[in-house]
C-alpha cells in the first residue's frame, strides 16, 4: 500500500525532528486514526490517504504551537 508506506516514512522523518527538539510532541498515530473516523476500522488505501493528510495537518499545527515551521524543518512543504 503506497500511502501506508508514505505515512510511516513521513512519521519517521517527523519523529527524528521531534527528537532534535527535546522530543517535541509532533506526531500521534492514535489521533490521526480518530481523525479518519469512520474509516479507522478499515485498512484500505482511502484510510491511509486520510491518515497521511491528518499527519501533515497535525504535525504542522503542533509545530506552529511550539514556534517551529514543519515545512522548513523537513525541507519541503507538507502543511
Secondary structure, 3 states (H helix, E strand, C coil): CHHHHHHHHHHHHHHHHHHHCCCCCCCCHHHHHHCCCCHHHCCCHHHHHHHHHHHHHHHHHHHHHCCCCHHHHHCCCCC
